[in-house]
């Protein structure tokens, strides 16, 4: 018979689960297999930047890094190394810090502390977050760390968060001093009775499976990993088709329709819906085929040639990569374009992709103006959810006075295919979503514009961030760049496919 795991000390991950749902906490510990460490999210390097350790080493040049411990023997060794490092630290050692300090208290808790430094009146403990604000869970974690440190006999002077300061302007040359700002959490810890929480968690483990608490976050912000074990289905259930869910009509209207006895869109009368967009969605679901209003054709036919189909890719790093940029600044690194000179003419592809060094924004803007021109006679620019591209062009215009007139003129030429689609089109496979991925997976799945996969990297941001990794060999960087360029071409081809469909709908596809 399996037993509840009471031997492993409680840590901040346990506290986070217990605070969210006692049942989730109990089920996580009720296992004969030791809990696996939580893997770093695959997009973490995108958020942090290609070299976050460079910034930390710049701020703490005398820092000591302890590896992440695995089993009990590793933890024992890490605690020994922690005490040795703390005993050797002196207040006058400039830039000293201990990263990953491991401590265990006599009341059954342990902590792996992100960062400890030495202050004039005691130890300073910090949780490092590549974010601009902290969360309540961060405060809980720091409270546990402070509790464990105090039980280990450390005199704690400060507890807090190290967060990214968005006012920091990276000067280049690895000078990251000032990137991180301290937030003192000392005043918040009084509302965290950590010792009582630990006692309650241990009592929970000694008891039976707790009942489902009211308001347990079973699916938000993501499904609980214990959901299947917590409440296994009583029997076979009818699968819900997300394409026909009432939610595609909006949650408020869906609630009203559900109260009226409807279970999905198939039974909803079209004349019961308040506007043409919702009627079009319901009609598409009910007939199992896309619906396109004839007015879309006139909008596209009114556009002159040449026509440019444009897509941007951007990224924002917590740790800036390029001099003159700020944390989380939205930075364009790639544009892709297909240009059609006239009706029936073959498309011509062009693009720009930033290299591994230097701020790419000016080269991005110059190459874009050279390819698309800056006069109205150079033709309309078609994009999807075009406010994004317009905003990037206006930001670039604010950076360089000599390029500003052309960039602002280019922004005025953009035609938003999203607005045309939302006002005149619906495909059942969209399942209520108007994202680029959903629309183009439904409209042209064979083009693959909604997918990105390169050596296990799931987004263009992943691939570009990886391509910037210092010291990455060319034989690893070049496939990433090739995949990015191919993905851009697929996306602009999908934009052109959408415009062609709207302008020349197949027989029987249009609706009155």
Secondary structure, 3 states (H helix, E strand, C coil): CCCCCCCCCECHHHHHHHHHCHHHHHHHHCCCCCCCCCCCCCCHHHHHCCCHHHHHHHHCCCCEECCCCCCHHHHHHHHHHHHHHHHHCCCCCCCCCEEEEEEECCCCEEEEEEEEEEECCEEEEEEECCCCCCCHHHHHHHHHHHHHHHHCCCCEEEEEEEEECCCCECCCCCCCCCCEEEEECHHHHHHCCHHHHHHHHHHHHHCCCCCCCCCCCCCCCCCCCCHHHHCCCCCCCCCCCHHHCHHHHCHHHHHHHHHCCCCCHHHCCHHHCCCHHHHHHHHHHHHCCCEEECHHHHHHHCCCCCEEEEEEEEECCCCCCCCCCECCCCEEEEEEEEEECCCCCCCEEEEEECCCCCCCHHHHHHHHHHHHCCCHHHCCEEECCCHHHHHHHHHHHHHCHHHHHHHHHHHHCEEEHHHHHHHHEECHHHCCCCCHHHHHHHHCHHHCCCCCCECCECCHHHHHHHHCCCCCCHHHHHHHHHHHHHHHHHHHHHHHHHHHHHHCCCCCCEEC
